[in-house]
């Protein structure tokens, strides 16, 4: 287990992660761009670090380099990306593995994210032909062209 996690997200997603970490006795670190300096997620974390440049708040949360640098400064054992932003970014997982921050990323290994971040590549990697995709045996098309699962 790890003792300190950096949550690379904001708002309710980050707050829920902080609550779970608190219940497990894990210290928390928030990152925030200038525009989120008064956000509740920053106040709920044990410590917080300013990232990004003014005027580009979303870009800040997408910066693998800045998130990893904040994790190093904070002495975080792991990085939790939450949902969206960096959650399916294999570059974050690779950077965590490279930084050898103990727990790495809670999002998964870079190779898994690279192969499974795309449904078709993931299905091929799993050896499942078209699992759940249009054109697979378990999916038909409605008259309007939308996929619809058949009843089993």
LINKA-V730219 format. One record per backbone hydrogen bond with DSSP energy under -1.0 kcal/mol. NH is the residue of the N-H (numbers start at 1). CO is the residue of the C=O. E is the energy in kcal/mol with one decimal. If there is no record, write none. Layout:
NH;CO;E, NH;CO;E
This chain:
5;27;-2.5, 6;78;-2.7, 7;29;-2.8, 8;80;-2.3, 9;7;-1.4, 14;10;-1.2, 15;11;-2.3, 16;12;-2.5, 17;13;-1.8, 18;14;-2.6, 19;15;-2.2, 20;16;-2.2, 21;17;-2.5, 22;18;-2.7, 23;19;-2.1, 24;20;-1.2, 25;22;-1.4, 26;21;-3.1, 27;3;-2.8, 29;5;-2.0, 30;47;-2.5, 32;49;-2.0, 36;33;-1.8, 37;34;-1.8, 39;36;-2.1, 43;39;-1.0, 44;40;-1.9, 45;41;-1.0, 47;28;-1.2, 49;30;-2.1, 51;32;-2.6, 56;53;-1.6, 60;56;-1.4, 61;57;-1.3, 62;58;-1.1, 63;60;-1.2, 67;63;-2.1, 68;64;-2.6, 69;65;-2.3, 70;66;-2.2, 71;67;-2.2, 72;68;-2.3, 73;69;-2.6, 74;70;-2.3, 75;71;-1.2, 76;71;-2.4, 77;4;-2.5, 78;4;-1.3, 79;104;-1.9, 80;6;-3.2, 87;84;-3.5, 89;86;-1.9, 93;89;-1.3, 94;90;-2.5, 95;91;-2.4, 96;92;-2.4, 97;93;-2.2, 98;94;-2.6, 99;95;-2.4, 100;96;-1.0, 101;96;-1.3, 103;77;-1.7, 103;101;-1.5, 106;79;-2.4, 113;109;-2.4, 114;110;-2.6, 115;111;-2.3, 116;112;-2.6, 117;113;-1.3, 122;118;-3.0, 123;119;-2.5, 124;120;-2.1, 125;121;-2.5, 126;122;-1.9, 128;123;-2.7, 133;130;-2.0, 136;133;-2.0, 139;136;-2.0, 140;148;-2.2, 142;146;-2.4, 145;142;-1.7, 148;140;-2.3, 150;138;-1.5
